[in-house]
Amino acid sequence: TKLNSIKPAMIEAATVNAREAAEKFVETRTREGENLKQDLLGKLDYMVTLVDQIEERSPKIVEEYRAKLEDKVKELLEGSSVDEGRIAAEVVIFADKICTDEETVRLRSHIEATRKELTAGGRKLDFIAQEMNREANTILSKANDLEVSDCAIALKTEIEKVREQIQNIE
């Protein structure tokens, strides 16, 4: 039969070839994984810069709102005295409404957790990406400023890219 005609040298050569192919496949997958990891880390770095921009811009929004509110009230009252206490109260209400401190703190925490999971090879990445997306959505919904809105949209875009990359990790 044909099986009896297979020589041990042929079996050994096939085994060696299969082993070499498997080793090259593993090397390629390992290299792809490292490239994917580096790409994800770069995206996380960019997300941190966006969070920095949001945190830097947020206090300025409140200052600008206060100035606009004072100008508007002075214009409406034309020479009458302005109740500084009332303006301060309105500014506090506005600042509380647009405050994204909690969201940026949580985003930083999620970004750091993603870094740790990437280096440890963890499986929680999809869940963390969902949490990051939730924080970005909240920031966007609170945004009363074009610059903050743009940063939040860029964050959402990067998070979506991260989520897509995570799907490729085995």
C-alpha positions in Angstrom: 0.0 0.0 0.0 0.9 3.6 -0.3 1.4 4.1 3.4 4.1 1.4 3.5 6.0 3.2 0.8 6.4 6.4 2.9 10.0 6.4 4.1 11.0 7.6 7.5 13.1 10.3 5.9 10.0 11.7 4.2 8.1 11.7 7.5 11.0 13.5 9.3 11.3 16.1 6.5 7.5 16.8 6.7 7.8 17.1 10.5 10.7 19.5 10.2 8.8 21.6 7.6 5.7 21.7 9.7 7.6 22.7 12.8 9.4 25.5 10.9 6.1 26.7 9.5 4.5 26.7 12.9 7.5 28.6 14.5 7.4 31.2 11.7 3.6 31.6 12.2 4.1 32.1 16.0 6.9 34.6 15.3 4.7 36.6 12.9 1.8 36.6 15.3 4.1 37.7 18.2 5.5 40.6 16.0 1.9 41.6 15.0 0.8 41.5 18.6 3.7 43.8 19.7 3.0 46.2 16.8 -0.7 46.2 17.8 0.3 46.9 21.5 2.5 49.8 20.5 -0.3 51.3 18.3 -2.7 51.0 21.2 -0.3 52.6 23.6 0.2 55.5 21.2 -3.6 56.0 21.0 -3.8 56.0 24.8 -1.0 58.7 24.9 -3.1 60.8 22.5 -6.2 60.3 24.6 -4.3 61.6 27.7 -3.4 64.7 25.7 -7.1 65.2 24.9 -8.0 64.8 28.6 -5.3 67.3 29.4 -6.8 69.8 27.0 -10.3 69.4 28.4 -9.0 69.9 32.0 -7.1 73.0 30.9 -10.0 74.5 29.0 -12.7 73.8 31.6 -11.9 76.7 34.1 -11.6 79.1 31.2 -15.2 78.3 30.1 -16.5 79.3 33.6 -14.5 82.6 33.5 -15.8 83.4 30.0 -19.3 82.6 31.1 -19.0 84.9 34.1 -17.7 87.8 31.9 -20.5 87.3 29.4 -23.1 87.1 32.1 -21.9 90.3 33.8 -21.8 92.1 30.5 -25.3 91.0 29.6 -26.7 92.0 33.0 -25.0 95.4 32.9 -26.4 95.9 29.4 -29.9 95.0 30.6 -29.8 97.1 33.7 -28.1 100.1 32.1 -26.6 101.9 35.0 -28.5 100.2 37.8 -26.5 98.3 40.4 -25.5 94.7 39.7 -26.1 92.1 42.3 -22.7 90.4 42.4 -24.0 87.7 44.7 -26.7 86.7 42.1 -24.1 86.6 39.3 -21.8 84.5 41.5 -24.7 82.1 42.2 -25.5 81.8 38.5 -21.8 81.1 37.7 -21.6 78.4 40.4 -24.8 76.7 39.0 -23.3 76.9 35.5 -19.9 75.6 36.6 -21.5 72.7 38.4 -23.6 71.8 35.4 -20.6 71.7 33.0 -18.1 70.2 35.5 -16.3 67.2 34.0 -13.8 66.6 36.8 -15.2 63.2 37.7 -15.2 62.1 34.1 -11.7 63.1 33.4 -10.4 61.4 36.6 -12.2 58.2 35.6 -10.9 58.5 32.0 -7.3 58.8 33.3 -7.9 55.8 35.5 -9.4 53.7 32.6 -6.5 54.7 30.3 -4.0 53.6 33.0 -5.9 50.3 33.5 -5.8 49.7 29.7 -2.0 50.2 29.8 -1.7 47.7 32.6 -3.9 45.1 30.9 -2.0 45.5 27.6 1.3 44.9 29.3 -0.1 42.0 31.5 -2.0 40.4 28.6 -5.4 40.8 30.4 -8.8 40.2 29.0 -10.7 43.2 30.5 -9.8 45.5 27.6 -13.3 45.6 26.0 -15.0 46.4 29.2 -12.5 49.2 30.0 -13.1 50.6 26.5 -16.8 50.7 27.1 -16.2 52.6 30.3 -14.0 55.1 28.6 -16.6 55.6 25.9 -19.2 56.2 28.7 -17.0 59.0 30.2 -16.4 60.6 26.8 -20.1 60.6 26.1 -20.8 62.3 29.5 -18.1 64.9 28.8 -19.6 65.6 25.4 -23.1 65.9 26.8 -21.9 68.4 29.4 -19.7 70.4 26.9 -20.8 73.9 26.5 -17.8 74.8 24.6 -16.6 74.0 21.0 -13.1 73.2 22.1 -14.2 70.7 24.7 -16.7 69.3 22.3 -14.0 68.8 19.7 -11.8 67.1 22.3 -14.6 64.8 23.4 -15.4 63.8 19.8 -11.7 63.1 19.2 -11.7 61.0 22.4 -14.7 59.0 21.2 -13.0 58.5 17.8 -9.8 57.2 19.5 -11.8 55.0 21.9 -13.6 53.4 18.9 -10.2 52.8 17.3 -9.0 51.2 20.5 -12.1 49.0 20.7 -11.6 47.8 17.1 -7.9 47.0 17.8 -8.9 45.1 21.0 -11.1 42.8 18.9 -7.9 41.7 17.1 -6.1 40.7 20.2 -6.1 37.0 21.0 
